[in-house]
């Protein structure tokens, strides 16, 4: 009996190469000069070579770099964790085709879940391996700067996958992959509240689905408000959401209608995320709860990232509760995993 339908991720890279002309050569010379001056100044050590190259790739970006070098006496180091993280996103103002990290991008090649669930696949729990790989790919891109005042419109996509990489009996299938496209407006803020600075506020709409059909189909749509606050090396974000209602299914075999009408009972109505940065280590926690006195359910995720190399960080993740994946949203999960993180939260 075949348990899963084998799937494989498809990555495509398209490149358009233009011939060199005299004007292009001149533009490249300006870009190289900008990078050399920036590196010699020592004022852009927080940027990678790739990020610096993007800043120097346009006239506006080069002007900003030269202005920074020329006004060294007035340079102020970033005082905000989130401003440091979002600093690279300013590149998008000069290069509208830039992708930047949205959430953490990570690979956990080894995770252990002591509460496997074979129910959605109509098999015994022991036919689903306790050890599997988990990874997340998340990026965003600017759509329209200053759309409403100083509010910017963004698009984003996040994929989180659970891969039974060591389940040779069933050809190492992907157990579930969740796709989460979203669109949101981001408003910068400098308001103070109880000693915390309200750095960003975001209003967005998001769709989440596992892309499957029949009894394994899971999806829902939400609107959300995300508010982030920080103080020193500590940051906290509040994200309440409202689920957009869907029509009920006329029958269990009806392909249209709500695939998971009770998902609020397990995912709740929002989440709180908090993080603390200690040198190059980042500790964070995510909390969700349905706020019900009867049938109370929720989830907690603990994260620790730490330096491994100059450009790579280790990652330990622990999750307990409901809603880690859509296929298992109504089953309790107790998982710990180790791996690497490519882009961090702070």
HELIX and SHEET records of a PDB file:
HELIX    1   1 UNK A   22  UNK A   41  1                                  20    
HELIX    2   2 UNK A   49  UNK A   55  1                                   7    
HELIX    3   3 UNK A   59  UNK A   70  1                                  12    
HELIX    4   4 UNK A   72  UNK A   74  5                                   3    
HELIX    5   5 UNK A   81  UNK A   86  1                                   6    
HELIX    6   6 UNK A   87  UNK A   90  5                                   4    
HELIX    7   7 UNK A   91  UNK A   94  1                                   4    
HELIX    8   8 UNK A  119  UNK A  121  5                                   3    
HELIX    9   9 UNK A  125  UNK A  127  5                                   3    
HELIX   10  10 UNK A  168  UNK A  170  5                                   3    
HELIX   11  11 UNK A  214  UNK A  216  5                                   3    
HELIX   12  12 UNK A  263  UNK A  267  1                                   5    
SHEET    1   A13 UNK A 100  UNK A 101  0                                        
SHEET    2   A13 UNK A 131  UNK A 148 -1                                        
SHEET    3   A13 UNK A 105  UNK A 113 -1                                        
SHEET    4   A13 UNK A 333  UNK A 343 -1                                        
SHEET    5   A13 UNK A 313  UNK A 321 -1                                        
SHEET    6   A13 UNK A 298  UNK A 307 -1                                        
SHEET    7   A13 UNK A 281  UNK A 289 -1                                        
SHEET    8   A13 UNK A 270  UNK A 278 -1                                        
SHEET    9   A13 UNK A 234  UNK A 243 -1                                        
SHEET   10   A13 UNK A 219  UNK A 231 -1                                        
SHEET   11   A13 UNK A 196  UNK A 209 -1                                        
SHEET   12   A13 UNK A 174  UNK A 193 -1                                        
SHEET   13   A13 UNK A 151  UNK A 163 -1                                        
END                                                                             
